[in-house]
Amino acid sequence: MKSSYQAIIFDWDGTLLDSTLAIAESLKAAATDLQLPVLSRTDYQNIIGLGLAEALQTLYPDLSGEQWQVDMRERYSYYFRQWEQQQLACFEGVVHGLPSLRQAGFALAVATGKSRHGLNRALAAKNWDDLFAVTRCADETHSKPHPQMLWEILEVLQLDPQQAFMVGDTEFDMAMASAIGMDCVAVSYGAHHLDRLLKYQPVLCVDHFSELVAWLHERA
Protein backbone atom coordinates (compact mmCIF):
# COMPACT_ATOMS: atom_id res chain seq x y z
CA MET A 1 0.00 0.00 0.00
CA LYS A 2 1.38 3.39 -0.93
CA SER A 3 1.86 5.70 2.05
CA SER A 4 -0.25 8.86 2.24
CA TYR A 5 2.48 10.57 4.26
CA GLN A 6 4.43 13.22 2.43
CA ALA A 7 6.39 14.76 5.30
CA ILE A 8 8.11 13.60 8.48
CA ILE A 9 8.54 16.08 11.33
CA PHE A 10 11.27 15.20 13.82
CA ASP A 11 11.98 16.32 17.30
CA TRP A 12 15.71 16.96 17.77
CA ASP A 13 17.09 16.24 21.26
CA GLY A 14 16.44 12.67 22.34
CA THR A 15 15.05 11.70 18.94
CA LEU A 16 17.80 12.44 16.43
CA LEU A 17 20.60 13.59 18.73
CA ASP A 18 21.76 11.62 21.78
CA SER A 19 21.79 14.68 24.01
CA THR A 20 19.51 13.82 26.94
CA LEU A 21 22.39 13.36 29.38
CA ALA A 22 24.09 16.54 28.16
CA ILE A 23 20.95 18.61 28.74
CA ALA A 24 20.30 17.17 32.20
CA GLU A 25 23.89 17.58 33.34
CA SER A 26 24.12 21.12 31.93
CA LEU A 27 20.98 22.13 33.84
CA LYS A 28 22.36 20.55 37.00
CA ALA A 29 25.68 22.39 36.65
CA ALA A 30 23.93 25.69 35.96
CA ALA A 31 21.72 25.29 39.03
CA THR A 32 24.79 24.50 41.13
CA ASP A 33 26.56 27.64 39.93
CA LEU A 34 23.56 29.79 40.86
CA GLN A 35 22.99 28.01 44.19
CA LEU A 36 19.54 26.86 43.13
CA PRO A 37 18.12 23.56 44.39
CA VAL A 38 19.77 20.73 42.47
CA LEU A 39 17.07 18.37 41.23
CA SER A 40 17.27 14.77 40.09
CA ARG A 41 18.32 13.77 36.60
CA THR A 42 14.77 12.53 36.03
CA ASP A 43 13.41 15.97 36.89
CA TYR A 44 15.71 17.57 34.34
CA GLN A 45 14.91 14.95 31.70
CA ASN A 46 11.20 15.47 32.18
CA ILE A 47 11.36 19.03 30.78
CA ILE A 48 13.35 18.13 27.66
CA GLY A 49 11.33 19.23 24.66
CA LEU A 50 9.98 22.41 26.21
CA GLY A 51 11.39 25.80 25.35
CA LEU A 52 14.04 26.79 27.88
CA ALA A 53 11.92 29.51 29.48
CA GLU A 54 9.01 27.10 29.98
CA ALA A 55 11.39 24.38 31.17
CA LEU A 56 12.96 26.60 33.84
CA GLN A 57 9.59 27.75 35.11
CA THR A 58 8.45 24.12 35.35
CA LEU A 59 11.59 23.13 37.25
CA TYR A 60 11.51 26.08 39.66
CA PRO A 61 7.90 27.29 39.88
CA ASP A 62 8.44 29.07 43.20
CA LEU A 63 11.08 31.45 41.84
CA SER A 64 9.93 34.84 40.60
CA GLY A 65 11.53 37.61 38.60
CA GLU A 66 13.49 37.40 35.38
CA GLN A 67 17.15 37.72 36.34
CA TRP A 68 17.51 34.17 37.65
CA GLN A 69 16.21 32.85 34.31
CA VAL A 70 18.65 35.08 32.41
CA ASP A 71 21.52 33.81 34.54
CA MET A 72 20.32 30.21 34.29
CA ARG A 73 20.10 30.39 30.49
CA GLU A 74 23.62 31.80 30.30
CA ARG A 75 25.12 29.11 32.54
CA TYR A 76 23.14 26.34 30.84
CA SER A 77 24.36 27.49 27.43
CA TYR A 78 27.93 27.59 28.69
CA TYR A 79 27.85 24.00 29.91
CA PHE A 80 25.85 22.62 26.98
CA ARG A 81 28.33 24.09 24.50
CA GLN A 82 31.08 22.24 26.32
CA TRP A 83 29.17 19.03 25.64
CA GLU A 84 28.75 20.07 22.00
CA GLN A 85 32.49 20.50 21.67
CA GLN A 86 32.77 16.80 22.48
CA GLN A 87 30.73 16.17 19.30
CA LEU A 88 27.38 14.92 20.55
CA ALA A 89 26.46 11.97 18.38
CA CYS A 90 23.26 11.14 16.58
CA PHE A 91 21.53 7.94 17.52
CA GLU A 92 22.59 4.93 15.50
CA GLY A 93 20.88 4.82 12.11
CA VAL A 94 20.06 8.53 11.94
CA VAL A 95 22.99 9.74 9.81
CA HIS A 96 22.25 7.28 7.00
CA GLY A 97 18.51 7.03 7.57
CA LEU A 98 17.56 10.67 7.12
CA PRO A 99 19.07 11.08 3.62
CA SER A 100 17.50 7.80 2.55
CA LEU A 101 14.07 9.06 3.60
CA ARG A 102 14.53 12.27 1.67
CA GLN A 103 15.67 10.29 -1.38
CA ALA A 104 12.47 8.23 -1.02
CA GLY A 105 10.50 11.43 -1.55
CA PHE A 106 9.60 12.50 1.98
CA ALA A 107 9.94 16.14 2.99
CA LEU A 108 11.84 16.33 6.29
CA ALA A 109 11.23 18.92 9.00
CA VAL A 110 12.25 19.66 12.60
CA ALA A 111 10.08 20.89 15.47
CA THR A 112 12.24 21.43 18.54
CA GLY A 113 12.39 23.05 21.93
CA LYS A 114 15.88 24.34 21.09
CA SER A 115 16.53 27.97 20.32
CA ARG A 116 17.01 29.03 16.71
CA HIS A 117 20.65 29.82 17.40
CA GLY A 118 21.16 26.44 19.04
CA LEU A 119 19.52 24.48 16.23
CA ASN A 120 21.41 26.36 13.52
CA ARG A 121 24.65 25.62 15.33
CA ALA A 122 23.74 21.93 15.59
CA LEU A 123 22.74 21.69 11.91
CA ALA A 124 25.97 23.33 10.83
CA ALA A 125 28.00 20.90 12.96
CA LYS A 126 26.34 17.97 11.17
CA ASN A 127 26.50 19.62 7.70
CA TRP A 128 22.72 19.31 7.58
CA ASP A 129 21.87 22.89 6.58
CA ASP A 130 20.05 21.68 3.45
CA LEU A 131 18.66 18.38 4.72
CA PHE A 132 15.40 19.72 6.19
CA ALA A 133 12.78 21.57 4.18
CA VAL A 134 11.66 23.62 7.20
CA THR A 135 12.50 23.89 10.90
CA ARG A 136 10.78 25.56 13.84
CA CYS A 137 12.19 26.38 17.29
CA ALA A 138 10.61 27.23 20.61
CA ASP A 139 11.95 30.78 20.75
CA GLU A 140 10.28 31.81 17.48
CA THR A 141 6.81 30.37 18.10
CA HIS A 142 4.89 28.68 20.92
CA SER A 143 6.70 26.04 22.94
CA LYS A 144 5.52 22.44 22.87
CA PRO A 145 2.99 21.04 23.61
CA HIS A 146 1.23 23.92 21.87
CA PRO A 147 0.87 22.82 18.21
CA GLN A 148 1.68 26.17 16.61
CA MET A 149 5.06 25.06 15.28
CA LEU A 150 3.40 22.12 13.54
CA TRP A 151 0.84 24.40 11.93
CA GLU A 152 3.64 26.66 10.71
CA ILE A 153 5.58 23.74 9.24
CA LEU A 154 2.48 22.42 7.49
CA GLU A 155 1.77 25.86 6.08
CA VAL A 156 5.24 26.07 4.54
CA LEU A 157 4.93 22.55 3.10
CA GLN A 158 1.32 23.20 2.01
CA LEU A 159 0.12 19.99 3.62
CA ASP A 160 -2.74 18.91 5.86
CA PRO A 161 -2.08 17.25 9.25
CA GLN A 162 -3.04 13.86 7.80
CA GLN A 163 -0.21 14.10 5.25
CA ALA A 164 2.55 14.29 7.84
CA PHE A 165 3.51 12.74 11.15
CA MET A 166 5.57 13.69 14.19
CA VAL A 167 8.46 11.60 15.51
CA GLY A 168 9.46 12.23 19.11
CA ASP A 169 10.63 10.92 22.46
CA THR A 170 8.50 12.96 24.86
CA GLU A 171 4.90 13.50 25.87
CA PHE A 172 5.20 17.03 24.52
CA ASP A 173 5.81 15.73 21.00
CA MET A 174 2.90 13.31 21.17
CA ALA A 175 0.51 15.87 22.67
CA MET A 176 1.44 18.48 20.07
CA ALA A 177 0.63 16.13 17.21
CA SER A 178 -2.52 14.81 18.87
CA ALA A 179 -3.86 18.35 19.29
CA ILE A 180 -4.18 18.78 15.52
CA GLY A 181 -5.08 15.21 14.56
CA MET A 182 -1.62 14.38 13.26
CA ASP A 183 -0.20 10.87 13.56
CA CYS A 184 2.82 10.38 15.76
CA VAL A 185 5.64 7.87 16.11
CA ALA A 186 7.19 7.27 19.53
CA VAL A 187 10.85 6.40 20.06
CA SER A 188 11.70 4.51 23.24
CA TYR A 189 15.33 5.59 23.59
CA GLY A 190 14.87 9.25 24.56
CA ALA A 191 13.96 11.38 27.57
CA HIS A 192 10.53 10.02 28.55
CA HIS A 193 9.60 6.45 29.33
CA LEU A 194 7.62 4.79 26.56
CA ASP A 195 4.63 4.24 28.85
CA ARG A 196 4.10 8.00 28.94
CA LEU A 197 4.00 8.17 25.15
CA LEU A 198 1.67 5.21 24.58
CA LYS A 199 -1.39 7.03 25.95
CA TYR A 200 -1.32 9.18 22.78
CA GLN A 201 -1.76 6.05 20.64
CA PRO A 202 1.23 6.45 18.31
CA VAL A 203 0.94 4.65 15.00
CA LEU A 204 4.36 3.10 15.61
CA CYS A 205 6.79 2.66 18.50
CA VAL A 206 10.46 1.99 17.73
CA ASP A 207 13.48 1.02 19.80
CA HIS A 208 15.93 1.90 17.03
CA PHE A 209 15.83 4.57 14.33
CA SER A 210 16.38 1.98 11.61
CA GLU A 211 12.98 0.45 12.46
CA LEU A 212 11.30 3.71 11.47
CA VAL A 213 13.28 3.91 8.24
CA ALA A 214 12.41 0.32 7.31
CA TRP A 215 8.71 0.87 8.12
CA LEU A 216 8.56 3.91 5.87
CA HIS A 217 10.39 2.28 2.99
CA GLU A 218 7.96 -0.63 3.14
CA ARG A 219 4.97 1.72 3.02
CA ALA A 220 6.44 3.81 0.19
C-alpha positions in Angstrom: 0.0 0.0 0.0 1.4 3.4 -0.9 1.9 5.7 2.1 -0.2 8.9 2.2 2.5 10.6 4.3 4.4 13.2 2.4 6.4 14.8 5.3 8.1 13.6 8.5 8.5 16.1 11.3 11.3 15.2 13.8 12.0 16.3 17.3 15.7 17.0 17.8 17.1 16.2 21.3 16.4 12.7 22.3 15.1 11.7 18.9 17.8 12.4 16.4 20.6 13.6 18.7 21.8 11.6 21.8 21.8 14.7 24.0 19.5 13.8 26.9 22.4 13.4 29.4 24.1 16.5 28.2 20.9 18.6 28.7 20.3 17.2 32.2 23.9 17.6 33.3 24.1 21.1 31.9 21.0 22.1 33.8 22.4 20.5 37.0 25.7 22.4 36.6 23.9 25.7 36.0 21.7 25.3 39.0 24.8 24.5 41.1 26.6 27.6 39.9 23.6 29.8 40.9 23.0 28.0 44.2 19.5 26.9 43.1 18.1 23.6 44.4 19.8 20.7 42.5 17.1 18.4 41.2 17.3 14.8 40.1 18.3 13.8 36.6 14.8 12.5 36.0 13.4 16.0 36.9 15.7 17.6 34.3 14.9 14.9 31.7 11.2 15.5 32.2 11.4 19.0 30.8 13.3 18.1 27.7 11.3 19.2 24.7 10.0 22.4 26.2 11.4 25.8 25.3 14.0 26.8 27.9 11.9 29.5 29.5 9.0 27.1 30.0 11.4 24.4 31.2 13.0 26.6 33.8 9.6 27.8 35.1 8.5 24.1 35.3 11.6 23.1 37.3 11.5 26.1 39.7 7.9 27.3 39.9 8.4 29.1 43.2 11.1 31.4 41.8 9.9 34.8 40.6 11.5 37.6 38.6 13.5 37.4 35.4 17.1 37.7 36.3 17.5 34.2 37.6 16.2 32.9 34.3 18.6 35.1 32.4 21.5 33.8 34.5 20.3 30.2 34.3 20.1 30.4 30.5 23.6 31.8 30.3 25.1 29.1 32.5 23.1 26.3 30.8 24.4 27.5 27.4 27.9 27.6 28.7 27.8 24.0 29.9 25.9 22.6 27.0 28.3 24.1 24.5 31.1 22.2 26.3 29.2 19.0 25.6 28.7 20.1 22.0 32.5 20.5 21.7 32.8 16.8 22.5 30.7 16.2 19.3 27.4 14.9 20.6 26.5 12.0 18.4 23.3 11.1 16.6 21.5 7.9 17.5 22.6 4.9 15.5 20.9 4.8 12.1 20.1 8.5 11.9 23.0 9.7 9.8 22.3 7.3 7.0 18.5 7.0 7.6 17.6 10.7 7.1 19.1 11.1 3.6 17.5 7.8 2.5 14.1 9.1 3.6 14.5 12.3 1.7 15.7 10.3 -1.4 12.5 8.2 -1.0 10.5 11.4 -1.5 9.6 12.5 2.0 9.9 16.1 3.0 11.8 16.3 6.3 11.2 18.9 9.0 12.3 19.7 12.6 10.1 20.9 15.5 12.2 21.4 18.5 12.4 23.1 21.9 15.9 24.3 21.1 16.5 28.0 20.3 17.0 29.0 16.7 20.6 29.8 17.4 21.2 26.4 19.0 19.5 24.5 16.2 21.4 26.4 13.5 24.7 25.6 15.3 23.7 21.9 15.6 22.7 21.7 11.9 26.0 23.3 10.8 28.0 20.9 13.0 26.3 18.0 11.2 26.5 19.6 7.7 22.7 19.3 7.6 21.9 22.9 6.6 20.1 21.7 3.5 18.7 18.4 4.7 15.4 19.7 6.2 12.8 21.6 4.2 11.7 23.6 7.2 12.5 23.9 10.9 10.8 25.6 13.8 12.2 26.4 17.3 10.6 27.2 20.6 11.9 30.8 20.7 10.3 31.8 17.5 6.8 30.4 18.1 4.9 28.7 20.9 6.7 26.0 22.9 5.5 22.4 22.9 3.0 21.0 23.6 1.2 23.9 21.9 0.9 22.8 18.2 1.7 26.2 16.6 5.1 25.1 15.3 3.4 22.1 13.5 0.8 24.4 11.9 3.6 26.7 10.7 5.6 23.7 9.2 2.5 22.4 7.5 1.8 25.9 6.1 5.2 26.1 4.5 4.9 22.6 3.1 1.3 23.2 2.0 0.1 20.0 3.6 -2.7 18.9 5.9 -2.1 17.2 9.2 -3.0 13.9 7.8 -0.2 14.1 5.3 2.6 14.3 7.8 3.5 12.7 11.2 5.6 13.7 14.2 8.5 11.6 15.5 9.5 12.2 19.1 10.6 10.9 22.5 8.5 13.0 24.9 4.9 13.5 25.9 5.2 17.0 24.5 5.8 15.7 21.0 2.9 13.3 21.2 0.5 15.9 22.7 1.4 18.5 20.1 0.6 16.1 17.2 -2.5 14.8 18.9 -3.9 18.3 19.3 -4.2 18.8 15.5 -5.1 15.2 14.6 -1.6 14.4 13.3 -0.2 10.9 13.6 2.8 10.4 15.8 5.6 7.9 16.1 7.2 7.3 19.5 10.8 6.4 20.1 11.7 4.5 23.2 15.3 5.6 23.6 14.9 9.3 24.6 14.0 11.4 27.6 10.5 10.0 28.5 9.6 6.4 29.3 7.6 4.8 26.6 4.6 4.2 28.9 4.1 8.0 28.9 4.0 8.2 25.1 1.7 5.2 24.6 -1.4 7.0 25.9 -1.3 9.2 22.8 -1.8 6.0 20.6 1.2 6.5 18.3 0.9 4.6 15.0 4.4 3.1 15.6 6.8 2.7 18.5 10.5 2.0 17.7 13.5 1.0 19.8 15.9 1.9 17.0 15.8 4.6 14.3 16.4 2.0 11.6 13.0 0.5 12.5 11.3 3.7 11.5 13.3 3.9 8.2 12.4 0.3 7.3 8.7 0.9 8.1 8.6 3.9 5.9 10.4 2.3 3.0 8.0 -0.6 3.1 5.0 1.7 3.0 6.4 3.8 0.2 
